[in-house]
Amino acid sequence: MSMDEEELEELVKKIKAKALREEAKKRGIKTACVKKIDIARQLPREVLEELSTRQ
């Protein structure tokens, strides 16, 4: 189940960059010189939804 770009962007706006990077690092995703949206595209939807409600 893939989310569209608008949905993804809305979720990413709610997530702090630091939290996004920490999740990416746990999964071995490169975080240096990468925009938040690019990191988010590589993370599972459930993770993004959880991070967006954590704030």
Kinemage of the C-alpha trace (Angstrom):
@kinemage 1
@onewidth
@group {chain A} dominant
@subgroup {mainchain}
@vectorlist {calphas} color= white
{ca met a 1} P 0.000 0.000 0.000
{ca ser a 2} L 1.800 3.088 -1.253
{ca met a 3} L 0.959 6.647 -0.295
{ca asp a 4} L 0.852 9.498 -2.769
{ca glu a 5} L 3.247 12.450 -2.719
{ca glu a 6} L 0.832 14.871 -1.017
{ca glu a 7} L 0.134 12.430 1.799
{ca leu a 8} L 3.846 11.800 2.220
{ca glu a 9} L 4.645 15.524 2.322
{ca glu a 10} L 1.971 16.173 4.959
{ca leu a 11} L 3.364 13.424 7.189
{ca val a 12} L 6.935 14.642 6.739
{ca lys a 13} L 5.964 18.199 7.786
{ca lys a 14} L 4.891 16.805 11.170
{ca ile a 15} L 8.123 14.892 11.755
{ca lys a 16} L 11.311 16.416 13.121
{ca ala a 17} L 14.373 15.823 10.956
{ca lys a 18} L 16.283 14.326 13.867
{ca ala a 19} L 13.611 11.678 14.513
{ca leu a 20} L 13.458 10.842 10.811
{ca arg a 21} L 17.233 10.432 10.602
{ca glu a 22} L 17.330 8.220 13.704
{ca glu a 23} L 14.763 5.840 12.196
{ca ala a 24} L 16.614 5.804 8.888
{ca lys a 25} L 19.922 4.983 10.597
{ca lys a 26} L 18.302 2.037 12.414
{ca arg a 27} L 17.413 0.649 8.993
{ca gly a 28} L 20.756 1.399 7.335
{ca ile a 29} L 19.398 4.184 5.134
{ca lys a 30} L 21.854 6.924 4.142
{ca thr a 31} L 21.042 10.220 5.866
{ca ala a 32} L 23.940 12.512 4.930
{ca cys a 33} L 23.100 15.209 2.365
{ca val a 34} L 19.580 13.860 1.905
{ca lys a 35} L 16.332 15.822 2.230
{ca lys a 36} L 13.692 14.774 4.758
{ca ile a 37} L 11.303 13.797 1.965
{ca asp a 38} L 13.889 11.494 0.386
{ca ile a 39} L 14.483 9.728 3.694
{ca ala a 40} L 10.738 9.420 4.234
{ca arg a 41} L 10.253 7.756 0.847
{ca gln a 42} L 12.499 4.907 1.988
{ca leu a 43} L 10.803 4.318 5.337
{ca pro a 44} L 7.690 2.170 5.823
{ca arg a 45} L 4.391 4.033 6.089
{ca glu a 46} L 3.745 2.720 9.623
{ca val a 47} L 7.012 4.255 10.826
{ca leu a 48} L 6.159 7.643 9.321
{ca glu a 49} L 2.694 7.623 10.868
{ca glu a 50} L 4.112 6.733 14.269
{ca leu a 51} L 6.744 9.484 14.061
{ca ser a 52} L 4.165 12.076 13.010
{ca thr a 53} L 2.038 11.373 16.098
{ca arg a 54} L 5.020 11.384 18.509
{ca gln a 55} L 5.612 15.146 18.460
